[in-house]
Amino acid sequence: MSIIKLTCNHGWFTDDERAVAAAFIRDFVGVFGRCGVDTTATLKIRTDDVIVSYLHVCRIEAKLGVSVMADGEGTAAPTVDEERVIDVAGRARERLRKAMKDLEDYCTRAGAPINRGIASLMKPILKKAEGVMEEALAFEERKKRKRWKS
C-alpha cells in the first residue's frame, strides 16, 4: 500500500484534509527520494503519524479559534473549556514534534539525513574536485617559468 493510500484513507478526514495530506505526501516522497530513503512499512507509518498529528493540531486550534471568537473579539479571559482546548492543543503539538523527530531519526538511519547541511551536500562535489586546484596552480607556475626562460 502506498503512503498516499494509507494516509488519505482515514475515514474522519474531510476533503480539505485529504488534499492537505496528499500535498504533504508528495513533498515527503520527493524528500525521501532525494535522500535515498526506501519506502518501507515503518516509513509509511511514521509519515502517516506526522500528517495525522498535524491535522489533529489544525482541528484543535480551529476549535479554539471558533471558541475564542464567539465571545466577540477574543478579549475575554478563557473559559474552563477554552483552557482545556489550549492544553489539548499544546499536547497535540508536542505529539507532532515527536512524530517529526521520529520520522527524521528513521530517515537518518534508513538513508541520508533529511536535514543535511551544506557540508554534507558539497562533500561529493569537493571529492570530485580534489586535486584540481593544485593542478591548476602547478600549471600556472609552469607557464610562468616558461615565460621567464624565453
C-alpha positions in Angstrom: 0.0 0.0 0.0 1.4 3.4 -0.9 1.8 6.2 1.6 -0.9 8.2 -0.1 -3.4 5.3 0.2 -2.5 4.6 3.8 -2.9 8.2 4.9 -5.7 9.5 2.7 -8.0 6.6 3.6 -8.7 7.8 7.1 -12.5 8.0 7.3 -12.5 11.0 9.5 -10.6 13.2 7.0 -12.6 16.0 5.4 -12.0 16.6 1.7 -9.8 19.6 2.6 -7.7 17.4 5.0 -7.3 14.8 2.3 -5.9 17.5 -0.1 -3.5 18.7 2.6 -2.4 15.1 3.4 -1.8 14.4 -0.4 0.2 17.6 -0.7 2.3 16.6 2.3 2.9 13.1 1.0 4.0 14.5 -2.4 6.6 16.7 -0.6 7.7 13.9 1.7 8.1 11.4 -1.1 10.3 13.9 -3.0 12.5 14.4 0.0 12.7 10.7 0.7 13.8 10.1 -2.9 16.4 12.8 -2.8 17.8 11.4 0.4 17.8 7.8 -0.6 15.3 6.6 1.9 13.4 3.4 0.8 9.7 3.3 1.2 9.2 0.7 4.0 6.2 0.0 6.2 7.9 1.8 9.0 8.4 4.9 6.8 4.7 4.8 5.8 3.5 4.6 9.4 5.8 7.4 10.6 4.8 9.6 7.7 1.1 8.9 8.4 1.8 9.7 12.1 3.2 13.1 11.2 0.4 14.0 8.9 -2.4 12.8 11.2 -0.7 14.7 14.1 -0.6 17.8 12.0 -4.2 17.6 11.1 -5.2 17.0 14.8 -3.4 20.2 15.7 -5.2 22.1 13.0 -8.6 20.8 14.1 -8.0 21.6 17.7 -6.6 25.0 17.0 -9.6 25.7 14.7 -12.0 24.8 17.6 -10.1 27.1 19.9 -10.3 29.9 17.3 -14.0 29.5 16.9 -14.5 29.4 20.7 -12.4 32.5 21.3 -14.0 34.5 18.5 -17.5 33.5 19.8 -17.2 36.0 22.7 -16.9 38.9 20.3 -13.2 39.9 19.8 -11.5 37.2 21.7 -10.7 39.6 24.5 -12.4 37.9 27.4 -10.5 35.6 29.7 -10.5 32.0 28.5 -13.3 29.8 29.9 -12.5 26.5 31.6 -13.4 24.7 28.3 -11.1 27.0 26.3 -8.3 26.3 28.8 -8.8 22.6 28.2 -8.7 23.1 24.5 -5.5 25.2 24.9 -4.0 22.3 26.9 -5.1 19.7 24.4 -3.6 21.9 21.6 -0.3 22.0 23.4 -0.2 18.3 23.9 -1.2 17.7 20.2 1.7 20.0 19.1 4.1 18.1 21.3 2.9 14.8 19.7 3.5 16.4 16.3 7.0 17.4 17.2 7.8 13.9 18.5 6.3 12.3 15.3 8.6 14.6 13.2 11.6 13.8 15.3 10.9 10.0 15.0 10.5 10.4 11.2 13.8 12.3 10.9 15.6 9.8 13.1 14.2 6.9 11.0 15.3 8.6 7.7 18.8 9.2 9.1 19.1 5.5 9.9 17.5 4.3 6.6 19.2 6.7 4.2 20.8 10.1 4.2 19.7 12.6 6.9 16.8 14.7 5.7 18.2 18.0 7.1 21.6 17.6 5.6 23.8 20.7 5.9 25.7 22.4 3.1 28.9 20.5 4.0 27.1 17.2 3.5 25.7 18.3 0.2 29.0 19.7 -1.0 31.2 16.7 0.1 30.7 14.6 -3.1 31.4 17.7 -5.3 34.5 18.5 -3.3 35.7 14.9 -3.6 35.4 15.1 -7.4 37.3 18.4 -7.4 40.1 17.1 -5.2 43.5 18.0 -6.7 42.1 20.2 -9.4 43.2 23.4 -7.7 46.7 22.1 -7.1 46.9 21.0 -10.7 45.8 24.4 -11.9 48.3 26.2 -9.7 51.1 23.9 -10.9 50.1 24.6 -14.5 50.2 28.3 -13.9 53.6 28.0 -12.3 55.0 26.1 -15.2 53.6 28.7 -17.6 55.4 31.5 -15.6 58.7 29.6 -15.7 58.4 29.0 -19.4 57.9 32.8 -20.0 60.9 33.7 -17.8 63.1 31.3 -19.7 62.1 32.7 -23.1 
